[in-house]
Amino acid sequence: MSYHLLHERRWRVAIALTAVVAAVYFGFILLVAYRKPFMGSLVAPGLSVGILLGALVIVAAWATTWYYVWWANRHFDAEITRLRGENAK
């Protein structure tokens, strides 16, 4: 794989994960704006759907960040190391 193909692959992964985070975030904002009674309904005493989903937005952001780091360490960094070794010869 060339540097150019690797760069394209990294951008595809980054854009896909950015789209996931944006969809989760804007989905939450749209629920807050248009489904107030639903967001205010209680799941447990003192815990509304809105608070629960807000916490899940944060968890989703952390999870997508973790996935990108895992992917980069496993695929991207290994391929960069291999390409650098080939170019050093």
Gaussian input, Z-matrix of N, CA and C with variables (Angstrom, degrees):
# hf/3-21g

backbone

0 1
 N
 C     1     B1
 C     2     B2     1     A1
 N     3     B3     2     A2     1     D1
 C     4     B4     3     A3     2     D2
 C     5     B5     4     A4     3     D3
 N     6     B6     5     A5     4     D4
 C     7     B7     6     A6     5     D5
 C     8     B8     7     A7     6     D6
 N     9     B9     8     A8     7     D7
 C    10    B10     9     A9     8     D8
 C    11    B11    10    A10     9     D9
 N    12    B12    11    A11    10    D10
 C    13    B13    12    A12    11    D11
 C    14    B14    13    A13    12    D12
 N    15    B15    14    A14    13    D13
 C    16    B16    15    A15    14    D14
 C    17    B17    16    A16    15    D15
 N    18    B18    17    A17    16    D16
 C    19    B19    18    A18    17    D17
 C    20    B20    19    A19    18    D18
 N    21    B21    20    A20    19    D19
 C    22    B22    21    A21    20    D20
 C    23    B23    22    A22    21    D21
 N    24    B24    23    A23    22    D22
 C    25    B25    24    A24    23    D23
 C    26    B26    25    A25    24    D24
 N    27    B27    26    A26    25    D25
 C    28    B28    27    A27    26    D26
 C    29    B29    28    A28    27    D27
 N    30    B30    29    A29    28    D28
 C    31    B31    30    A30    29    D29
 C    32    B32    31    A31    30    D30
 N    33    B33    32    A32    31    D31
 C    34    B34    33    A33    32    D32
 C    35    B35    34    A34    33    D33
 N    36    B36    35    A35    34    D34
 C    37    B37    36    A36    35    D35
 C    38    B38    37    A37    36    D36
 N    39    B39    38    A38    37    D37
 C    40    B40    39    A39    38    D38
 C    41    B41    40    A40    39    D39
 N    42    B42    41    A41    40    D40
 C    43    B43    42    A42    41    D41
 C    44    B44    43    A43    42    D42
 N    45    B45    44    A44    43    D43
 C    46    B46    45    A45    44    D44
 C    47    B47    46    A46    45    D45
 N    48    B48    47    A47    46    D46
 C    49    B49    48    A48    47    D47
 C    50    B50    49    A49    48    D48
 N    51    B51    50    A50    49    D49
 C    52    B52    51    A51    50    D50
 C    53    B53    52    A52    51    D51
 N    54    B54    53    A53    52    D52
 C    55    B55    54    A54    53    D53
 C    56    B56    55    A55    54    D54
 N    57    B57    56    A56    55    D55
 C    58    B58    57    A57    56    D56
 C    59    B59    58    A58    57    D57
 N    60    B60    59    A59    58    D58
 C    61    B61    60    A60    59    D59
 C    62    B62    61    A61    60    D60
 N    63    B63    62    A62    61    D61
 C    64    B64    63    A63    62    D62
 C    65    B65    64    A64    63    D63
 N    66    B66    65    A65    64    D64
 C    67    B67    66    A66    65    D65
 C    68    B68    67    A67    66    D66
 N    69    B69    68    A68    67    D67
 C    70    B70    69    A69    68    D68
 C    71    B71    70    A70    69    D69
 N    72    B72    71    A71    70    D70
 C    73    B73    72    A72    71    D71
 C    74    B74    73    A73    72    D72
 N    75    B75    74    A74    73    D73
 C    76    B76    75    A75    74    D74
 C    77    B77    76    A76    75    D75
 N    78    B78    77    A77    76    D76
 C    79    B79    78    A78    77    D77
 C    80    B80    79    A79    78    D78
 N    81    B81    80    A80    79    D79
 C    82    B82    81    A81    80    D80
 C    83    B83    82    A82    81    D81
 N    84    B84    83    A83    82    D82
 C    85    B85    84    A84    83    D83
 C    86    B86    85    A85    84    D84
 N    87    B87    86    A86    85    D85
 C    88    B88    87    A87    86    D86
 C    89    B89    88    A88    87    D87
 N    90    B90    89    A89    88    D88
 C    91    B91    90    A90    89    D89
 C    92    B92    91    A91    90    D90
 N    93    B93    92    A92    91    D91
 C    94    B94    93    A93    92    D92
 C    95    B95    94    A94    93    D93
 N    96    B96    95    A95    94    D94
 C    97    B97    96    A96    95    D95
 C    98    B98    97    A97    96    D96
 N    99    B99    98    A98    97    D97
 C   100   B100    99    A99    98    D98
 C   101   B101   100   A100    99    D99
 N   102   B102   101   A101   100   D100
 C   103   B103   102   A102   101   D101
 C   104   B104   103   A103   102   D102
 N   105   B105   104   A104   103   D103
 C   106   B106   105   A105   104   D104
 C   107   B107   106   A106   105   D105
 N   108   B108   107   A107   106   D106
 C   109   B109   108   A108   107   D107
 C   110   B110   109   A109   108   D108
 N   111   B111   110   A110   109   D109
 C   112   B112   111   A111   110   D110
 C   113   B113   112   A112   111   D111
 N   114   B114   113   A113   112   D112
 C   115   B115   114   A114   113   D113
 C   116   B116   115   A115   114   D114
 N   117   B117   116   A116   115   D115
 C   118   B118   117   A117   116   D116
 C   119   B119   118   A118   117   D117
 N   120   B120   119   A119   118   D118
 C   121   B121   120   A120   119   D119
 C   122   B122   121   A121   120   D120
 N   123   B123   122   A122   121   D121
 C   124   B124   123   A123   122   D122
 C   125   B125   124   A124   123   D123
 N   126   B126   125   A125   124   D124
 C   127   B127   126   A126   125   D125
 C   128   B128   127   A127   126   D126
 N   129   B129   128   A128   127   D127
 C   130   B130   129   A129   128   D128
 C   131   B131   130   A130   129   D129
 N   132   B132   131   A131   130   D130
 C   133   B133   132   A132   131   D131
 C   134   B134   133   A133   132   D132
 N   135   B135   134   A134   133   D133
 C   136   B136   135   A135   134   D134
 C   137   B137   136   A136   135   D135
 N   138   B138   137   A137   136   D136
 C   139   B139   138   A138   137   D137
 C   140   B140   139   A139   138   D138
 N   141   B141   140   A140   139   D139
 C   142   B142   141   A141   140   D140
 C   143   B143   142   A142   141   D141
 N   144   B144   143   A143   142   D142
 C   145   B145   144   A144   143   D143
 C   146   B146   145   A145   144   D144
 N   147   B147   146   A146   145   D145
 C   148   B148   147   A147   146   D146
 C   149   B149   148   A148   147   D147
 N   150   B150   149   A149   148   D148
 C   151   B151   150   A150   149   D149
 C   152   B152   151   A151   150   D150
 N   153   B153   152   A152   151   D151
 C   154   B154   153   A153   152   D152
 C   155   B155   154   A154   153   D153
 N   156   B156   155   A155   154   D154
 C   157   B157   156   A156   155   D155
 C   158   B158   157   A157   156   D156
 N   159   B159   158   A158   157   D157
 C   160   B160   159   A159   158   D158
 C   161   B161   160   A160   159   D159
 N   162   B162   161   A161   160   D160
 C   163   B163   162   A162   161   D161
 C   164   B164   163   A163   162   D162
 N   165   B165   164   A164   163   D163
 C   166   B166   165   A165   164   D164
 C   167   B167   166   A166   165   D165
 N   168   B168   167   A167   166   D166
 C   169   B169   168   A168   167   D167
 C   170   B170   169   A169   168   D168
 N   171   B171   170   A170   169   D169
 C   172   B172   171   A171   170   D170
 C   173   B173   172   A172   171   D171
 N   174   B174   173   A173   172   D172
 C   175   B175   174   A174   173   D173
 C   176   B176   175   A175   174   D174
 N   177   B177   176   A176   175   D175
 C   178   B178   177   A177   176   D176
 C   179   B179   178   A178   177   D177
 N   180   B180   179   A179   178   D178
 C   181   B181   180   A180   179   D179
 C   182   B182   181   A181   180   D180
 N   183   B183   182   A182   181   D181
 C   184   B184   183   A183   182   D182
 C   185   B185   184   A184   183   D183
 N   186   B186   185   A185   184   D184
 C   187   B187   186   A186   185   D185
 C   188   B188   187   A187   186   D186
 N   189   B189   188   A188   187   D187
 C   190   B190   189   A189   188   D188
 C   191   B191   190   A190   189   D189
 N   192   B192   191   A191   190   D190
 C   193   B193   192   A192   191   D191
 C   194   B194   193   A193   192   D192
 N   195   B195   194   A194   193   D193
 C   196   B196   195   A195   194   D194
 C   197   B197   196   A196   195   D195
 N   198   B198   197   A197   196   D196
 C   199   B199   198   A198   197   D197
 C   200   B200   199   A199   198   D198
 N   201   B201   200   A200   199   D199
 C   202   B202   201   A201   200   D200
 C   203   B203   202   A202   201   D201
 N   204   B204   203   A203   202   D202
 C   205   B205   204   A204   203   D203
 C   206   B206   205   A205   204   D204
 N   207   B207   206   A206   205   D205
 C   208   B208   207   A207   206   D206
 C   209   B209   208   A208   207   D207
 N   210   B210   209   A209   208   D208
 C   211   B211   210   A210   209   D209
 C   212   B212   211   A211   210   D210
 N   213   B213   212   A212   211   D211
 C   214   B214   213   A213   212   D212
 C   215   B215   214   A214   213   D213
 N   216   B216   215   A215   214   D214
 C   217   B217   216   A216   215   D215
 C   218   B218   217   A217   216   D216
 N   219   B219   218   A218   217   D217
 C   220   B220   219   A219   218   D218
 C   221   B221   220   A220   219   D219
 N   222   B222   221   A221   220   D220
 C   223   B223   222   A222   221   D221
 C   224   B224   223   A223   222   D222
 N   225   B225   224   A224   223   D223
 C   226   B226   225   A225   224   D224
 C   227   B227   226   A226   225   D225
 N   228   B228   227   A227   226   D226
 C   229   B229   228   A228   227   D227
 C   230   B230   229   A229   228   D228
 N   231   B231   230   A230   229   D229
 C   232   B232   231   A231   230   D230
 C   233   B233   232   A232   231   D231
 N   234   B234   233   A233   232   D232
 C   235   B235   234   A234   233   D233
 C   236   B236   235   A235   234   D234
 N   237   B237   236   A236   235   D235
 C   238   B238   237   A237   236   D236
 C   239   B239   238   A238   237   D237
 N   240   B240   239   A239   238   D238
 C   241   B241   240   A240   239   D239
 C   242   B242   241   A241   240   D240
 N   243   B243   242   A242   241   D241
 C   244   B244   243   A243   242   D242
 C   245   B245   244   A244   243   D243
 N   246   B246   245   A245   244   D244
 C   247   B247   246   A246   245   D245
 C   248   B248   247   A247   246   D246
 N   249   B249   248   A248   247   D247
 C   250   B250   249   A249   248   D248
 C   251   B251   250   A250   249   D249
 N   252   B252   251   A251   250   D250
 C   253   B253   252   A252   251   D251
 C   254   B254   253   A253   252   D252
 N   255   B255   254   A254   253   D253
 C   256   B256   255   A255   254   D254
 C   257   B257   256   A256   255   D255
 N   258   B258   257   A257   256   D256
 C   259   B259   258   A258   257   D257
 C   260   B260   259   A259   258   D258
 N   261   B261   260   A260   259   D259
 C   262   B262   261   A261   260   D260
 C   263   B263   262   A262   261   D261
 N   264   B264   263   A263   262   D262
 C   265   B265   264   A264   263   D263
 C   266   B266   265   A265   264   D264

   B1=1.4580
   B2=1.5297
   B3=1.3108
   B4=1.4608
   B5=1.5298
   B6=1.3253
   B7=1.4642
   B8=1.5311
   B9=1.3182
   B10=1.4697
   B11=1.5350
   B12=1.3118
   B13=1.4741
   B14=1.5207
   B15=1.3230
   B16=1.4657
   B17=1.5285
   B18=1.3136
   B19=1.4700
   B20=1.5313
   B21=1.3201
   B22=1.4691
   B23=1.5220
   B24=1.3236
   B25=1.4684
   B26=1.5239
   B27=1.3375
   B28=1.4676
   B29=1.5218
   B30=1.3328
   B31=1.4561
   B32=1.5183
   B33=1.3217
   B34=1.4774
   B35=1.5230
   B36=1.3161
   B37=1.4709
   B38=1.5236
   B39=1.3231
   B40=1.4685
   B41=1.5267
   B42=1.3163
   B43=1.4720
   B44=1.5245
   B45=1.3225
   B46=1.4714
   B47=1.5246
   B48=1.3293
   B49=1.4652
   B50=1.5306
   B51=1.3217
   B52=1.4639
   B53=1.5237
   B54=1.3144
   B55=1.4703
   B56=1.5235
   B57=1.3186
   B58=1.4692
   B59=1.5238
   B60=1.3307
   B61=1.4663
   B62=1.5272
   B63=1.3255
   B64=1.4686
   B65=1.5252
   B66=1.3340
   B67=1.4727
   B68=1.5243
   B69=1.3188
   B70=1.4692
   B71=1.5352
   B72=1.3160
   B73=1.4627
   B74=1.5291
   B75=1.3378
   B76=1.4622
   B77=1.5211
   B78=1.3238
   B79=1.4593
   B80=1.5189
   B81=1.3255
   B82=1.4662
   B83=1.5256
   B84=1.3263
   B85=1.4659
   B86=1.5319
   B87=1.3237
   B88=1.4693
   B89=1.5253
   B90=1.3188
   B91=1.4677
   B92=1.5265
   B93=1.3264
   B94=1.4640
   B95=1.5306
   B96=1.3291
   B97=1.4654
   B98=1.5276
   B99=1.3353
   B100=1.4684
   B101=1.5295
   B102=1.2903
   B103=1.4674
   B104=1.5395
   B105=1.3241
   B106=1.4639
   B107=1.5333
   B108=1.3338
   B109=1.4722
   B110=1.5336
   B111=1.3279
   B112=1.4712
   B113=1.5200
   B114=1.3229
   B115=1.4643
   B116=1.5254
   B117=1.3249
   B118=1.4585
   B119=1.5143
   B120=1.3275
   B121=1.4662
   B122=1.5267
   B123=1.3183
   B124=1.4663
   B125=1.5263
   B126=1.3143
   B127=1.4542
   B128=1.5239
   B129=1.3124
   B130=1.4715
   B131=1.5267
   B132=1.3119
   B133=1.4667
   B134=1.5356
   B135=1.3322
   B136=1.4585
   B137=1.5236
   B138=1.3390
   B139=1.4656
   B140=1.5258
   B141=1.3222
   B142=1.4663
   B143=1.5319
   B144=1.3166
   B145=1.4666
   B146=1.5240
   B147=1.3178
   B148=1.4684
   B149=1.5173
   B150=1.3225
   B151=1.4626
   B152=1.5247
   B153=1.3136
   B154=1.4612
   B155=1.5297
   B156=1.3316
   B157=1.4596
   B158=1.5248
   B159=1.3169
   B160=1.4670
   B161=1.5227
   B162=1.3207
   B163=1.4708
   B164=1.5266
   B165=1.3238
   B166=1.4685
   B167=1.5275
   B168=1.3317
   B169=1.4685
   B170=1.5264
   B171=1.3181
   B172=1.4684
   B173=1.5232
   B174=1.3174
   B175=1.4681
   B176=1.5295
   B177=1.3309
   B178=1.4686
   B179=1.5286
   B180=1.3170
   B181=1.4690
   B182=1.5279
   B183=1.3224
   B184=1.4698
   B185=1.5277
   B186=1.3194
   B187=1.4702
   B188=1.5265
   B189=1.3264
   B190=1.4596
   B191=1.5262
   B192=1.3205
   B193=1.4655
   B194=1.5168
   B195=1.3299
   B196=1.4616
   B197=1.5226
   B198=1.3246
   B199=1.4592
   B200=1.5328
   B201=1.3349
   B202=1.4601
   B203=1.5253
   B204=1.3118
   B205=1.4656
   B206=1.5244
   B207=1.3214
   B208=1.4724
   B209=1.5231
   B210=1.3352
   B211=1.4621
   B212=1.5294
   B213=1.3261
   B214=1.4617
   B215=1.5287
   B216=1.3045
   B217=1.4611
   B218=1.5178
   B219=1.3017
   B220=1.4694
   B221=1.5230
   B222=1.3152
   B223=1.4574
   B224=1.5313
   B225=1.3179
   B226=1.4602
   B227=1.5266
   B228=1.3344
   B229=1.4666
   B230=1.5242
   B231=1.3184
   B232=1.4652
   B233=1.5242
   B234=1.3021
   B235=1.4642
   B236=1.5249
   B237=1.3156
   B238=1.4717
   B239=1.5287
   B240=1.3212
   B241=1.4628
   B242=1.5275
   B243=1.3201
   B244=1.4545
   B245=1.5247
   B246=1.3311
   B247=1.4616
   B248=1.5266
   B249=1.3125
   B250=1.4706
   B251=1.5141
   B252=1.3413
   B253=1.4655
   B254=1.5140
   B255=1.3205
   B256=1.4700
   B257=1.5319
   B258=1.3293
   B259=1.4642
   B260=1.5186
   B261=1.3210
   B262=1.4631
   B263=1.5235
   B264=1.3223
   B265=1.4838
   B266=1.4921
   A1=107.91
   A2=116.78
   A3=121.24
   A4=110.23
   A5=114.45
   A6=119.20
   A7=110.73
   A8=115.98
   A9=120.25
   A10=111.37
   A11=117.11
   A12=120.37
   A13=111.51
   A14=115.76
   A15=120.03
   A16=110.51
   A17=115.88
   A18=120.80
   A19=110.69
   A20=116.77
   A21=120.66
   A22=111.58
   A23=116.09
   A24=120.46
   A25=111.12
   A26=116.50
   A27=120.68
   A28=110.15
   A29=117.79
   A30=120.51
   A31=112.17
   A32=117.58
   A33=120.08
   A34=110.09
   A35=116.78
   A36=120.34
   A37=109.99
   A38=117.35
   A39=121.05
   A40=111.45
   A41=117.75
   A42=120.83
   A43=110.56
   A44=117.18
   A45=120.13
   A46=110.85
   A47=117.22
   A48=120.02
   A49=111.26
   A50=116.84
   A51=119.94
   A52=110.58
   A53=116.70
   A54=120.76
   A55=110.86
   A56=117.45
   A57=121.09
   A58=110.15
   A59=116.91
   A60=120.78
   A61=110.30
   A62=117.69
   A63=120.82
   A64=110.81
   A65=117.12
   A66=120.24
   A67=110.77
   A68=117.06
   A69=120.56
   A70=109.88
   A71=116.34
   A72=120.55
   A73=111.47
   A74=117.18
   A75=119.42
   A76=111.65
   A77=117.10
   A78=119.73
   A79=110.97
   A80=116.02
   A81=120.74
   A82=110.84
   A83=116.73
   A84=120.88
   A85=110.74
   A86=116.80
   A87=119.77
   A88=111.61
   A89=117.26
   A90=119.73
   A91=110.91
   A92=116.60
   A93=120.32
   A94=110.03
   A95=116.84
   A96=120.71
   A97=112.89
   A98=117.38
   A99=119.67
   A100=115.34
   A101=118.71
   A102=121.42
   A103=111.07
   A104=114.84
   A105=120.00
   A106=113.32
   A107=119.03
   A108=117.59
   A109=112.26
   A110=116.15
   A111=119.48
   A112=110.69
   A113=117.16
   A114=120.52
   A115=111.85
   A116=116.18
   A117=119.99
   A118=114.23
   A119=117.08
   A120=118.51
   A121=110.40
   A122=114.43
   A123=120.08
   A124=112.03
   A125=115.18
   A126=122.54
   A127=108.09
   A128=114.64
   A129=123.74
   A130=105.67
   A131=117.76
   A132=118.76
   A133=111.06
   A134=115.77
   A135=120.77
   A136=114.72
   A137=118.74
   A138=121.74
   A139=109.48
   A140=115.36
   A141=119.76
   A142=109.88
   A143=114.25
   A144=120.32
   A145=109.31
   A146=117.97
   A147=122.21
   A148=112.54
   A149=116.36
   A150=120.00
   A151=109.82
   A152=117.05
   A153=121.23
   A154=111.08
   A155=117.00
   A156=119.77
   A157=111.93
   A158=117.73
   A159=120.98
   A160=111.31
   A161=116.07
   A162=119.81
   A163=110.60
   A164=116.81
   A165=120.08
   A166=112.48
   A167=117.62
   A168=120.65
   A169=109.35
   A170=116.24
   A171=120.59
   A172=110.19
   A173=116.85
   A174=120.95
   A175=110.51
   A176=117.22
   A177=120.73
   A178=110.87
   A179=117.68
   A180=120.72
   A181=110.41
   A182=116.63
   A183=120.38
   A184=110.72
   A185=117.20
   A186=120.57
   A187=111.54
   A188=117.64
   A189=118.76
   A190=111.20
   A191=117.02
   A192=120.10
   A193=110.43
   A194=116.48
   A195=120.24
   A196=110.52
   A197=117.60
   A198=120.71
   A199=110.86
   A200=116.88
   A201=119.01
   A202=111.08
   A203=117.19
   A204=120.49
   A205=110.04
   A206=117.35
   A207=121.03
   A208=110.38
   A209=116.34
   A210=120.46
   A211=111.07
   A212=116.53
   A213=120.21
   A214=110.78
   A215=118.08
   A216=120.93
   A217=111.58
   A218=116.77
   A219=120.55
   A220=113.34
   A221=117.99
   A222=121.34
   A223=112.77
   A224=115.95
   A225=120.73
   A226=111.66
   A227=117.11
   A228=120.40
   A229=111.82
   A230=116.73
   A231=119.56
   A232=110.82
   A233=117.28
   A234=121.08
   A235=110.95
   A236=118.49
   A237=121.79
   A238=109.89
   A239=116.62
   A240=120.56
   A241=110.71
   A242=116.74
   A243=120.20
   A244=110.80
   A245=117.55
   A246=120.90
   A247=111.65
   A248=117.08
   A249=119.55
   A250=111.35
   A251=115.97
   A252=119.44
   A253=111.89
   A254=117.69
   A255=121.67
   A256=110.72
   A257=117.04
   A258=120.78
   A259=112.56
   A260=117.72
   A261=120.94
   A262=111.34
   A263=117.09
   A264=121.04
   A265=112.70
   D1=138.26
   D2=-179.30
   D3=-88.63
   D4=167.37
   D5=176.76
   D6=-58.83
   D7=-39.82
   D8=-178.63
   D9=-62.29
   D10=-46.80
   D11=178.93
   D12=-65.14
   D13=-38.47
   D14=178.63
   D15=-65.30
   D16=-40.48
   D17=177.75
   D18=-62.34
   D19=-44.09
   D20=178.01
   D21=-62.40
   D22=-41.69
   D23=-179.87
   D24=-63.92
   D25=-42.42
   D26=179.12
   D27=-62.86
   D28=-41.52
   D29=179.09
   D30=-66.86
   D31=-36.91
   D32=177.42
   D33=-61.86
   D34=-44.45
   D35=178.97
   D36=-64.59
   D37=-45.36
   D38=-178.95
   D39=-62.88
   D40=-42.80
   D41=180.00
   D42=-67.15
   D43=-40.85
   D44=178.99
   D45=-62.22
   D46=-44.90
   D47=-179.81
   D48=-68.71
   D49=-35.09
   D50=175.71
   D51=-63.77
   D52=-40.61
   D53=178.05
   D54=-64.08
   D55=-38.83
   D56=177.98
   D57=-62.08
   D58=-48.58
   D59=-179.05
   D60=-63.70
   D61=-42.05
   D62=179.41
   D63=-63.72
   D64=-41.47
   D65=179.55
   D66=-64.26
   D67=-42.54
   D68=179.06
   D69=-63.59
   D70=-47.58
   D71=-177.71
   D72=-64.00
   D73=-51.48
   D74=-177.62
   D75=-69.69
   D76=-29.76
   D77=173.27
   D78=-61.80
   D79=-42.67
   D80=177.26
   D81=-62.77
   D82=-45.46
   D83=-179.83
   D84=-62.49
   D85=-40.68
   D86=177.85
   D87=-65.02
   D88=-38.40
   D89=175.63
   D90=-62.78
   D91=-42.67
   D92=178.52
   D93=-61.71
   D94=-39.97
   D95=-176.26
   D96=-74.98
   D97=-38.05
   D98=-169.68
   D99=-115.19
   D100=-8.36
   D101=-179.73
   D102=-131.20
   D103=51.64
   D104=-177.63
   D105=-56.90
   D106=-45.30
   D107=-179.72
   D108=-61.32
   D109=-39.67
   D110=177.96
   D111=-64.11
   D112=-45.22
   D113=-178.08
   D114=-66.71
   D115=-26.49
   D116=179.64
   D117=-87.00
   D118=-8.55
   D119=-179.18
   D120=-69.72
   D121=146.54
   D122=-174.72
   D123=-87.12
   D124=135.46
   D125=173.70
   D126=-90.44
   D127=-41.59
   D128=177.19
   D129=-146.49
   D130=163.35
   D131=178.80
   D132=-55.86
   D133=121.58
   D134=179.91
   D135=85.04
   D136=1.03
   D137=-178.68
   D138=-129.03
   D139=109.82
   D140=179.29
   D141=-91.86
   D142=165.82
   D143=176.87
   D144=-61.19
   D145=-38.91
   D146=-179.69
   D147=-60.94
   D148=-45.02
   D149=179.14
   D150=-65.43
   D151=-43.37
   D152=179.60
   D153=-61.98
   D154=-47.22
   D155=179.37
   D156=-66.91
   D157=-35.01
   D158=175.96
   D159=-61.09
   D160=-42.36
   D161=176.83
   D162=-65.80
   D163=-37.02
   D164=178.66
   D165=-68.60
   D166=-28.88
   D167=173.92
   D168=-62.14
   D169=-43.74
   D170=178.61
   D171=-64.65
   D172=-43.83
   D173=178.69
   D174=-62.10
   D175=-40.15
   D176=178.81
   D177=-63.56
   D178=-39.58
   D179=177.82
   D180=-63.36
   D181=-44.21
   D182=177.33
   D183=-63.75
   D184=-41.13
   D185=-178.02
   D186=-65.79
   D187=-41.00
   D188=178.90
   D189=-69.52
   D190=-35.11
   D191=174.78
   D192=-63.84
   D193=-45.42
   D194=178.11
   D195=-59.88
   D196=-43.17
   D197=-179.55
   D198=-62.09
   D199=-42.29
   D200=179.71
   D201=-63.83
   D202=-43.64
   D203=178.72
   D204=-62.71
   D205=-43.81
   D206=177.73
   D207=-60.24
   D208=-47.22
   D209=-179.61
   D210=-62.32
   D211=-45.79
   D212=-178.62
   D213=-63.24
   D214=-43.32
   D215=179.57
   D216=-65.19
   D217=-38.47
   D218=-175.56
   D219=-81.22
   D220=-40.33
   D221=-172.88
   D222=-108.75
   D223=-55.91
   D224=-172.55
   D225=-65.04
   D226=-52.96
   D227=-176.72
   D228=-63.72
   D229=-39.01
   D230=178.75
   D231=-63.84
   D232=-40.91
   D233=179.89
   D234=-69.52
   D235=-39.06
   D236=176.34
   D237=-61.00
   D238=-44.60
   D239=178.51
   D240=-60.81
   D241=-42.53
   D242=179.50
   D243=-64.95
   D244=-43.99
   D245=-179.99
   D246=-64.66
   D247=-39.54
   D248=177.48
   D249=-63.91
   D250=-37.83
   D251=177.34
   D252=-64.86
   D253=-38.61
   D254=178.91
   D255=-67.28
   D256=-39.43
   D257=-178.19
   D258=-74.96
   D259=-20.86
   D260=179.45
   D261=-75.26
   D262=-21.03
   D263=-176.92
   D264=-78.22

